[in-house]
Each structure stands twice: as structure tokens, then as C-alpha cells.
Amino acid sequence: MTIEPNLDRCRALIAEPLGVAAERWKAGHPGGRAVAAYPVWAPAEVIHAAGMLPLALLGGGTSVELTHADARFQSFVCSVAKSSLELGFQGLVRGVDGFVFSNICDVARNLASIYKRNFPETFVAYLHLPQNSTSPAVAGYAASELRRLAEAFAEAFGLRVTEPALAKSIDTYNALRARLRALYALRIEEPQKLSTVELYVVLRAATLVPPEESLAWLDALLAELPDRTARRQDRVRVVVEGAFCEQPPLGLLEVLEEAGSYVVEDDLMLGWRWFITDVAGDGDPFERLGTAYVNQAVPSSTRHESRAHRAEGLIEKVRRSRADAVVFTPAKFCEPALFDYVLMRQGLDRAGIPHMLVEFEEKMWTFERTRNELETFVESMLFD
């Protein structure tokens, strides 16, 4: 079986600096370009259709000490913004030719201009993603923003995004997301065969290589995981919510499972799983992507949808995954997540679904207090 070798390769990929992933790909593609996108959602299809390598810019995690970025931000800014900028100061994104930011929050809105000011030679694009899903003009507006991004690539790198190339990239990423949905479905049915740490490692590694490459190991995992031997244990099934942007340290995910839970749904790496179904339709691929962004997207704290929609979306996720409880995991100082927490908590209370809150920072390294809180929460449900 190739499960363990594939997982080991994914672990090795995510342990490397982002610039290493870019340089490795460019070594086999002379003259190639790599563009990284800040969470949450990024149009990887547009980057891919230009012949470039799409990458996920997810901060420095536990491996980067802040020595420069702190002076460029207020003290009450989330970790992922600071460490993403720090990657540039420490040369850890050398080989990445450009970055795409969007208006997911005020911090991300400012980060684009701060990045450009500190690294003026670097290509920086800013997407004004639609926030109001109710306007009849919103899909067309989203498509126009994607066209503007494609034009920026042409101007900066001389790489055009043609409609046939974008249509092909949409098909490729449809296939990638279909495999990821299948892995998530397998975890819901048999969580003992695929831990959340393993699934997260695979998902994050898929954002560091061309999609055609990750499809191979995803197919291998899907073929072999049903035969993986693992004994089901008496655990609480939980949904992890609130980590859509800044990613929690692996240690926190390990503690969550070691405390006696099966994580059966989550919003980790949400941007690379943004569409709940394939991007459908014929015709202009920019219009297809714009329509999908509006109509086929998962509920997210980064979109100003109705107050009820956020709670309803979470409750639907709980029901669909047959979860017993929700563990909120917002990053510290993450305003979208913390604002939504109030609304979602109220919805869960009305529905009688147990929940708890665990805030995190990407550089957390000790989890004993969190472990005690999680164990108490799990035991209260198992032995109530």
C-alpha cells in the first residue's frame, strides 16, 4: 500500500518554505512563474490557466520568528498576516513571483498595500470579491474581477489567460475538488481510517504542487483507504469551525483528536474547497467562475450573508456529518470569525447542539490547558 509513503511525502512538503515549492517547480519549467494566494478563496484556475503554479500563502506557522513584521502592524492583528509578511523579510518566499490578496477582512485589505510598500519589486494583485450575494449583478461583477486579474498577469508577466485554457483549468480543479470531497465523505463514514491531521496534511500539500500532480496521490489514497485497518473507538463526533483563514497548528488538531473526538467536518483550507459542486455550465469560463463563486460556495465568515444563513449553514454541516458537537476554533484577533461566533452559538443553542470555544495562534506550542478543556467537554458528553 502507498498510504504511508504518500502521507510522508505530504508531511515533507508542508514542512518546507513556500519558496522551495516554487523553485522546485520552476526548475522543471524554465521561465515559469509561481503566484501565491492569501486565504481564504483565490482563483487558482486563473493562475493555472496562465501557465503559472498556484500556491497557498498561509503564513509562517510555528517555524518563523517575527523579527520585522511586528513593526509594520498593530499589536492586535492576527498571526497569519504578520508571519506572511515576515516570510518576505526572511527570504522564505524567494522564487514566488507574485501574490494575490482579497477583501476578506480589514487586515487582509491592508496587507496587500503593506506588502507592496515593503517589496515594491514584487507583483501584488488585489481582488475586490463580491460580499453581497443577493444582487442580480453580483456574478457578473465577480467575473469582471477575475478578468481584471488575468489582464494583470498579462501585463506583469506577458502570460495571457485564454478562454480555452481557463476552461481546461476549471476541469482540472473540478477533478481536484471532487477528490477532496470524496476524502471528506470517507472521513464522515469511517473517521477511524483517516484522521483529521492526515487529511489536513494531504489537503495542504495539494496547494504546493501542480493540481495534476496531487491528483495522482489523491487517487491512490481514495483507492486504498477503504481497506485500511483501523478499529472504531467510542468517541464524540465533532465539527471544527472558525479556522477558514489562519490555520491552526498541527499540535492543536492532534490534541483535539487525542482528547477523544472524531473530527468529521471542518473549514480548514476552505478556499481550496470553496465550491460545493463542480463549476458547471458552458460558455465564458470567467462567467462560470463568477457564478460559481456566488451560487456554489460554502457559507463563510468572509461574506456578508444573512445573519441566519451562517448559523443554518453550520447546523446543516452538523446534521450532514452526523456530528454530536461543534468546536469553534477562531484565530485570536480574527474579527470575521469572532463576530460570526455569536450568531452561530445562538443558532446551535436553539438547535440544542453542544459547543465549545478554543482560540488559537499559529505559533502555539503548548496545549495542556486546551487538552484539559477538550477532555472535560468530551467526557461530559460521553458520560452524561
C-alpha positions as CSV (number, residue, x, y, z in Angstrom):
1,M,0.0,0.0,0.0
2,T,1.1,3.5,-0.7
3,I,-0.9,5.3,2.0
4,E,2.0,5.9,4.4
5,P,4.6,6.9,1.7
6,N,2.0,9.4,0.3
7,L,1.4,10.8,3.8
8,D,5.1,11.1,4.5
9,R,5.6,12.9,1.2
10,C,2.8,15.4,2.1
11,R,4.3,16.0,5.6
12,A,7.7,16.7,4.0
13,L,6.1,19.2,1.5
14,I,4.3,21.2,4.1
15,A,7.5,21.4,6.3
16,E,9.3,23.3,3.5
17,P,9.3,27.1,3.0
18,L,6.9,28.2,0.3
19,G,9.8,29.4,-1.8
20,V,11.2,25.9,-2.0
21,A,8.0,24.6,-3.6
22,A,8.1,27.5,-6.2
23,E,11.8,26.9,-7.0
24,R,11.3,23.1,-7.3
25,W,8.6,23.6,-9.9
26,K,10.4,26.3,-11.8
27,A,13.5,24.1,-12.1
28,G,11.4,21.8,-14.3
29,H,9.7,24.8,-16.1
30,P,12.4,27.2,-17.2
31,G,10.9,30.7,-17.4
32,G,7.9,29.6,-15.4
33,R,6.2,31.8,-12.8
34,A,4.6,31.0,-9.4
35,V,1.9,33.0,-7.7
36,A,0.7,32.6,-4.1
37,A,-2.7,33.5,-2.9
38,Y,-3.6,34.7,0.6
39,P,-6.5,32.9,2.2
40,V,-9.5,32.4,2.1
41,W,-10.5,32.0,-1.6
42,A,-8.3,32.5,-4.5
43,P,-8.9,31.8,-8.2
44,A,-6.3,29.1,-8.6
45,E,-7.9,28.3,-12.0
46,V,-6.9,31.8,-13.4
47,I,-3.3,31.4,-12.2
48,H,-3.1,27.9,-13.6
49,A,-4.6,28.9,-16.9
50,A,-1.8,31.5,-17.3
51,G,0.7,28.6,-17.2
52,M,1.8,29.5,-13.7
53,L,2.0,27.5,-10.4
54,P,-0.8,28.4,-7.9
55,L,0.3,28.3,-4.3
56,A,-1.3,28.9,-1.0
57,L,0.1,31.7,1.2
58,L,-0.7,30.5,4.7
59,G,1.7,32.3,6.9
60,G,4.8,31.0,8.6
61,G,3.2,28.7,11.2
62,T,5.4,27.7,14.1
63,S,8.7,27.9,12.2
64,V,9.0,31.6,11.7
65,E,10.1,34.1,14.4
66,L,8.7,37.6,13.9
67,T,11.7,40.0,13.7
68,H,10.5,42.6,11.2
69,A,6.7,42.3,10.6
70,D,5.7,43.3,14.1
71,A,6.9,46.9,13.4
72,R,4.5,47.1,10.4
73,F,1.3,46.2,12.2
74,Q,-0.7,47.0,15.2
75,S,-0.3,44.6,18.2
76,F,-3.9,43.3,17.8
77,V,-3.5,41.8,14.3
78,C,-3.9,38.1,13.6
79,S,-0.7,36.0,13.4
80,V,-1.1,34.9,9.8
81,A,-0.9,38.5,8.4
82,K,2.3,39.2,10.3
83,S,4.0,35.9,9.5
84,S,3.0,36.1,5.8
85,L,4.8,39.4,5.6
86,E,7.7,38.1,7.7
87,L,8.2,35.4,5.0
88,G,9.2,38.1,2.6
89,F,11.6,39.7,5.0
90,Q,13.4,36.4,5.7
91,G,13.6,35.4,2.0
92,L,11.4,32.4,2.5
93,V,9.2,33.2,-0.5
94,R,12.1,33.8,-2.8
95,G,11.0,32.2,-6.1
96,V,7.4,33.2,-5.7
97,D,6.8,35.9,-8.4
98,G,3.6,37.4,-7.1
99,F,0.8,37.4,-4.5
100,V,-3.0,37.7,-4.7
101,F,-4.9,39.3,-1.8
102,S,-8.6,40.0,-1.4
103,N,-11.0,41.8,0.8
104,I,-11.8,39.0,3.2
105,C,-11.3,41.4,6.2
106,D,-9.7,44.7,7.1
107,V,-6.4,43.1,7.9
108,A,-6.1,41.4,4.5
109,R,-7.3,44.5,2.8
110,N,-4.3,46.4,4.3
111,L,-1.8,43.6,4.0
112,A,-1.8,43.9,0.2
113,S,-0.7,47.5,0.3
114,I,1.8,46.8,3.1
115,Y,3.3,44.0,1.1
116,K,3.7,46.2,-1.9
117,R,5.2,49.0,0.1
118,N,7.8,46.8,1.6
119,F,8.6,44.7,-1.5
120,P,7.9,47.1,-4.4
121,E,9.6,44.8,-7.0
122,T,7.0,42.1,-6.2
123,F,3.8,41.6,-8.2
124,V,0.8,42.2,-5.9
125,A,-2.8,41.9,-7.0
126,Y,-5.9,42.8,-5.0
127,L,-9.3,41.3,-5.7
128,H,-12.4,43.1,-4.7
129,L,-14.5,40.0,-4.2
130,P,-18.3,40.4,-4.0
131,Q,-19.7,40.4,-0.5
132,N,-23.5,40.7,-1.2
133,S,-24.8,37.6,-2.8
134,T,-28.3,39.0,-3.3
135,S,-27.7,41.5,-6.1
136,P,-28.5,40.3,-9.6
137,A,-25.3,41.9,-10.8
138,V,-23.0,40.1,-8.4
139,A,-22.0,37.1,-10.6
140,G,-21.1,39.4,-13.5
141,Y,-19.1,41.6,-11.1
142,A,-17.2,38.6,-9.8
143,A,-16.4,37.6,-13.4
144,S,-15.1,41.1,-14.2
145,E,-12.7,41.0,-11.2
146,L,-11.3,37.7,-12.5
147,R,-10.8,39.2,-15.9
148,R,-9.0,42.1,-14.4
149,L,-6.7,39.7,-12.6
150,A,-6.0,37.9,-15.9
151,E,-5.2,41.2,-17.5
152,A,-2.8,42.0,-14.6
153,F,-1.0,38.7,-15.2
154,A,-0.6,39.5,-18.9
155,E,0.8,43.0,-18.2
156,A,3.2,41.8,-15.5
157,F,4.4,38.5,-16.9
158,G,3.3,38.5,-20.5
159,L,1.2,35.5,-19.9
160,R,-2.3,35.5,-21.3
161,V,-5.3,33.6,-19.9
162,T,-7.3,32.4,-22.9
163,E,-10.8,31.1,-22.6
164,P,-9.9,27.5,-23.7
165,A,-7.0,27.4,-21.2
166,L,-9.3,28.6,-18.4
167,A,-12.0,26.1,-19.3
168,K,-9.4,23.3,-19.1
169,S,-8.1,24.6,-15.7
170,I,-11.7,24.7,-14.4
171,D,-12.0,21.0,-15.4
172,T,-8.7,20.2,-13.6
173,Y,-9.7,21.9,-10.4
174,N,-13.1,20.4,-10.6
175,A,-11.4,17.0,-10.5
176,L,-9.2,18.0,-7.6
177,R,-12.1,19.3,-5.5
178,A,-14.1,16.1,-6.3
179,R,-11.3,14.0,-4.9
180,L,-11.2,16.2,-1.8
181,R,-14.9,15.9,-1.3
182,A,-14.6,12.2,-1.6
183,L,-11.9,12.1,1.1
184,Y,-14.2,14.2,3.4
185,A,-17.1,11.9,2.7
186,L,-14.9,8.9,3.6
187,R,-13.9,10.5,6.9
188,I,-17.6,11.1,7.7
189,E,-18.4,7.5,7.2
190,E,-15.2,5.9,8.6
191,P,-13.3,8.6,10.6
192,Q,-11.1,5.9,12.2
193,K,-9.4,5.3,8.8
194,L,-8.4,8.9,8.1
195,S,-7.6,11.3,10.9
196,T,-8.1,15.0,10.6
197,V,-4.3,15.5,10.9
198,E,-3.7,13.2,8.0
199,L,-6.5,14.8,5.9
200,Y,-5.2,18.2,6.6
201,V,-1.6,17.3,5.7
202,V,-2.8,15.9,2.3
203,L,-5.0,19.0,1.7
204,R,-2.3,21.5,2.5
205,A,0.3,19.6,0.4
206,A,-2.1,19.7,-2.6
207,T,-1.7,23.5,-2.5
208,L,2.1,23.3,-3.0
209,V,2.3,21.3,-6.2
210,P,0.5,21.4,-9.6
211,P,-3.0,20.0,-9.4
212,E,-2.2,17.3,-12.0
213,E,0.5,16.0,-9.6
214,S,-1.7,16.0,-6.5
215,L,-4.5,14.2,-8.3
216,A,-2.2,11.1,-8.6
217,W,-1.7,10.7,-4.8
218,L,-5.3,11.6,-4.0
219,D,-6.5,8.8,-6.4
220,A,-4.1,6.4,-4.6
221,L,-5.4,7.4,-1.2
222,L,-9.1,7.0,-2.3
223,A,-8.3,3.6,-3.7
224,E,-6.5,2.2,-0.7
225,L,-8.1,3.9,2.4
226,P,-11.3,1.7,2.4
227,D,-9.1,-1.3,3.0
228,R,-7.0,0.4,5.7
229,T,-7.3,-1.5,9.0
230,A,-8.5,0.7,11.9
231,R,-10.7,-0.1,14.9
232,R,-13.6,2.3,15.5
233,Q,-13.5,3.8,19.0
234,D,-16.1,5.3,21.3
235,R,-15.6,9.0,20.5
236,V,-17.6,12.2,20.1
237,R,-18.1,13.3,16.5
238,V,-17.3,17.0,16.2
239,V,-17.3,19.7,13.6
240,V,-14.4,22.2,13.7
241,E,-15.4,25.7,12.6
242,G,-13.7,29.1,12.5
243,A,-10.3,28.2,11.1
244,F,-11.1,29.3,7.5
245,C,-8.2,31.6,7.2
246,E,-5.4,31.3,9.7
247,Q,-4.6,27.6,10.0
248,P,-4.3,26.0,13.5
249,P,-1.0,24.3,14.4
250,L,-0.9,20.6,13.8
251,G,-0.4,20.1,17.6
252,L,-3.9,21.6,18.2
253,L,-5.5,19.2,15.8
254,E,-3.7,16.3,17.3
255,V,-4.8,17.3,20.8
256,L,-8.4,17.6,19.6
257,E,-8.4,14.1,18.4
258,E,-6.4,12.7,21.3
259,A,-9.0,14.2,23.7
260,G,-11.5,11.7,22.5
261,S,-13.1,13.1,19.4
262,Y,-13.5,12.3,15.7
263,V,-13.4,15.4,13.6
264,V,-15.9,14.6,10.9
265,E,-16.2,18.1,9.3
266,D,-14.2,21.3,9.3
267,D,-13.5,24.5,7.5
268,L,-9.7,24.0,7.2
269,M,-8.1,25.2,4.0
270,L,-11.6,26.4,3.0
271,G,-10.5,28.4,-0.1
272,W,-9.3,25.3,-1.9
273,R,-12.6,23.6,-1.2
274,W,-14.7,26.7,-1.9
275,F,-17.2,25.1,-4.4
276,I,-19.6,22.5,-3.0
277,T,-20.2,21.1,-6.5
278,D,-18.3,21.3,-9.8
279,V,-18.1,24.6,-11.5
280,A,-20.8,23.9,-14.1
281,G,-22.1,25.3,-17.3
282,D,-20.8,26.1,-20.8
283,G,-19.8,29.4,-22.3
284,D,-17.5,32.1,-21.0
285,P,-15.3,30.5,-18.3
286,F,-14.9,33.8,-16.4
287,E,-18.7,34.0,-16.1
288,R,-18.8,30.4,-15.0
289,L,-16.3,31.0,-12.2
290,G,-18.1,34.2,-11.2
291,T,-21.4,32.5,-11.0
292,A,-20.0,29.6,-9.0
293,Y,-18.4,32.0,-6.5
294,V,-21.8,33.4,-5.8
295,N,-24.1,30.3,-6.1
296,Q,-21.9,27.3,-5.4
297,A,-19.8,28.5,-2.5
298,V,-19.7,27.2,1.1
299,P,-21.0,29.5,3.8
300,S,-18.1,31.7,5.0
301,S,-17.5,34.4,7.6
302,T,-15.7,36.4,4.8
303,R,-19.0,37.0,3.0
304,H,-21.7,39.4,4.3
305,E,-24.6,37.0,4.0
306,S,-27.8,37.0,6.1
307,R,-27.5,36.6,9.8
308,A,-29.5,33.4,9.8
309,H,-27.5,31.9,6.9
310,R,-24.3,31.4,8.9
311,A,-26.0,29.5,11.7
312,E,-28.1,27.5,9.3
313,G,-25.1,26.6,7.2
314,L,-23.2,25.3,10.3
315,I,-26.3,23.4,11.6
316,E,-26.6,21.7,8.1
317,K,-23.0,20.7,8.3
318,V,-23.6,19.2,11.7
319,R,-26.6,17.2,10.5
320,R,-24.9,16.1,7.3
321,S,-21.9,14.8,9.1
322,R,-23.9,13.3,12.0
323,A,-21.8,15.2,14.4
324,D,-22.6,15.4,18.1
325,A,-21.0,18.8,18.8
326,V,-19.1,21.8,17.4
327,V,-15.7,23.0,18.5
328,F,-15.2,26.7,17.5
329,T,-11.5,27.4,16.6
330,P,-11.2,31.1,15.7
331,A,-7.7,32.6,15.5
332,K,-7.1,35.3,18.0
333,F,-8.0,38.8,16.7
334,C,-9.9,37.3,13.8
335,E,-12.9,39.7,13.6
336,P,-14.9,37.8,11.0
337,A,-14.7,34.5,13.0
338,L,-15.4,36.1,16.3
339,F,-18.3,38.2,15.0
340,D,-19.8,35.1,13.5
341,Y,-19.3,33.0,16.6
342,V,-22.0,35.0,18.4
343,L,-24.5,34.2,15.7
344,M,-23.6,30.6,15.3
345,R,-23.5,30.0,19.0
346,Q,-27.1,31.3,19.2
347,G,-28.2,29.0,16.4
348,L,-26.6,26.0,18.0
349,D,-28.2,26.8,21.3
350,R,-31.6,26.9,19.7
351,A,-30.9,23.6,18.0
352,G,-29.7,22.0,21.2
353,I,-26.2,21.2,19.8
354,P,-23.3,21.3,22.3
355,H,-20.4,23.5,21.5
356,M,-17.2,25.0,23.0
357,L,-14.7,27.7,22.0
358,V,-10.9,27.2,21.6
359,E,-9.0,30.2,20.4
360,F,-5.5,29.7,18.8
361,E,-2.5,31.4,17.4
362,E,-0.4,29.8,14.7
363,K,2.7,29.8,16.9
364,M,1.1,28.0,19.8
365,W,3.4,25.3,21.1
366,T,1.8,24.2,24.4
367,F,-1.7,22.7,24.6
368,E,-2.1,21.3,28.1
369,R,-4.8,23.7,29.1
370,T,-6.6,23.2,25.8
371,R,-6.2,19.4,26.3
372,N,-7.9,19.6,29.7
373,E,-10.7,21.7,28.4
374,L,-11.3,19.4,25.5
375,E,-11.2,16.3,27.6
376,T,-13.7,17.7,30.0
377,F,-16.0,18.7,27.2
378,V,-15.8,15.2,25.6
379,E,-16.3,13.4,28.8
380,S,-19.3,15.5,29.7
381,M,-20.9,14.2,26.5
382,L,-19.7,10.6,26.7
383,F,-20.8,10.1,30.3
384,D,-23.8,12.4,30.6
